[in-house]
Amino acid sequence: MISNIGIIVTWISFVNLIFLLFSKSNLQIHKLVRLNLFIHFILFCLLEIGLFIDDFSISYIANYSASTTPPIYKFASLWGSLDGSILLWNFVLSIYFLVYIKYFHKKELLVGIKIFSSILIFFVGYTIFSSSPFAGCIELSSIGCANSSLLPFENLLSSEYGRGPNPLLQNHPLMAIHPPILYAGYIGLVMPFVISTSHLIMKKNNNEWVEMAEKATFFPWIFLTAGISLGAAWSYEVLGWGGYWAWDPVENVSFIPWLLATAFLHSAKTQIRESTLINWNYSLSCLMFLSTIFGTFITRSGVLISVHAFSNGNIGTYLLIGLSIFTAFYLLVGSKNTQYFLTAKKLNNWFGRSGFFIANNIVLFSATIVVFVGTVYPIFYETLYDRQLTIGRSFYDTLVGPLLLILLLLIVFSEKLPNKNLNLSEWIKGNQKEINISLVISIAMSLYYEASYKFIFTIFASTVLVIILSKNLLSYIKKGKISGSYWSGQIAHIGIGIFAIGLILNVTQSYSKEVITSPGSTIEFGGKNYSINQPYKESKDEKDVINLPIAKNNKIKNASLNIFKNSSQQAISSPAIFRNIESDTYVTIKVIDEEYFKLIIRKNYGIFIIWLGLAMTTFSIYPRIRNE
Amino acid sequence: MNKLITITLLILLLAIPLINQDKDTRYENWSSNILCPVCQGETIYDSPSEYAEDMRIILREQIDSGLTDDEIYNYWVIRYGERIITNPQRRNLEMIVLPIILISLFILGFMRSTKDE
């Protein structure tokens, strides 16, 4: 039943979008865009209803949900695998369509509507012609569904149980938040793409498009920052991976749009102020969107093996075709505007405000190149030589590390950049006290911790940055007027500085060991004693949990193993974390037996500081909300 | 006066890593770039697992007995394949050269189009 309705409604949405593509009246457009959003909302609800009533005649539900799945994970199963996540994708895209016509669309730029609807048609087309979350099951497998049909009114078969979601995805409620927030970031980047291409096609050659595109980038950028941070938190706090970032290809492709969007937020400001960098801004505004499609292609096409990669038949080809079309479109529109690009003003103050903004762009784009090469190179290598390569942290440490350091040094000056060239000796004189305080702090930290040059440079750059910018911020907060993009920038910069302090502590100081122990015994680690209590088992519908209470002084935390029923995957370990500002003691269970356990116990430095920095960066939304 | 303080502090700061010189760098370099084959993406330096511990002992012996980098490399790659080494850029220099060339080209192009003639 739901399968039939879903398939038919998807078709209706497709037809509606075709109408939208050809409609000319502004009133009609507004109605159709709202209707489109309504239809996608209905589709979203339909699949949710299907999930909640365990309609296993729908292939997607039979394969990625189960009757024993707890409600919150049933809800989240909608985006637990490919077909459903495309449904969420289209829903979010439809929300942004409404945002676009409300805030960024101009009546005379009908072409913007055409571009936006074409993109939506492309993605809705996938659920109609290739693979739909509403496809009914026509052939059962032992559990779940083996084969499905894209046509309505077939004779559907319903399996008795569902397979249930991937255990990784049903271990913590963060699953319900991390993907949609990340999507809100990714998909929002379609707006700057539509804005810049539509303006340039219609030869609206003033800086208005860049101003609009910048606004349309900022909020998705916030979502992207929050989404990536939540992903990091999820893998560290919940999944017991022990780390928050592994330079996994899928993490990399989420980082690329972030880097590009960050670059654009800065270079757009330069164009707004000085009419420079026009072609560069046009490129960035499109590359953000294209890199999102590229990322989806990389992760969903099966060219990579990763924790995040779920592939499904022909989505790879489909996305590759889309990526080629959108890229060709970007190049075509660009090539028609070379005259306009030539009107860009040249720069003469390389050590003034614009110079710093450009340096920022060079650093961020260089980082993008490094991350891109690091992600794509192993694929080429394997195709060429039929051998696998592992690109580990050291590759990124060598190349991204120095770029981050340069970036921190640039940010130090961001508090008050002069229009003309910066006078460095005067600047040092003006900030002598702050510089000296930072030096003292850096020396103290370098003596206390194991210090390498990497460590002291990063610590010094970030403490100067945090001290100078915070002083500036606090003095303004007293006057009670922080609003507007300048203060957003300042808050984000302080966040990055705090983050960098946590990061360098974490990267250089952390250590770990494996211990074999038994109930009632005490382990000594990092100068503290931890006593191991008797483990106990909890049985839930969908999983068994073995909890191991660990006590430090009077604090008791559970390290646990989650063993999911209906799943062949290995158990998921959840950590016990004893946290203070400086470091975490992080205990995960490796093996648990009647008499002995094998535990991994880690000292992870700087985690609290990292979370604080990321939270602060996300909080940079506040001054702009106040302003707009 | 203020300037003098700053310079003194700076020199002090820059001198600290010199005192801290670690003698074990060769071992650290190697162990932090050999993947532990049974752990999820961890190197034997990071991984606390027993398997990694065994590998660390072998590596320690190799370094103490003065094996060359090539000999150590071959030992591990023959047994576990190329993917055991997590810093392939050391041998596949093109991996470092390629991004650097791309970055240089980008900067060059960028400067040419924005610079005042």
Interface residues (C-beta under 8 A of the other chain):
Chain A: W241 G242 A246 D248 T276 L277 N279 W280 A344 K346 L347 N348 I358 N361 I362 F365 S366 I369 V370 V373 G374 Y377 Y381 R387 Q388 L389 T390 I391 G392 R393 S394 F395 T398 L399 I428 K429 Q432 I435 N436 L439 V440 S442 I443 S446 L447 E450 A451 S452 Y453 F455 I456 F460 S512 K513 E514 K590 I600 I601 R602
Chain B: N2 K3 I5 T6 L9 L10 L12 L13 L14 I16 P17 N20 S32 N33 L35 Q40 G41 E42 T43 D46 P48 S49 E50 E53 G81 E82 R83 I84 I85 T86 N87 P88 Q89 N92 M95 I96 L98 P99 L102 I103 F106 I107 F110 S113 T114 K115 D116 E117
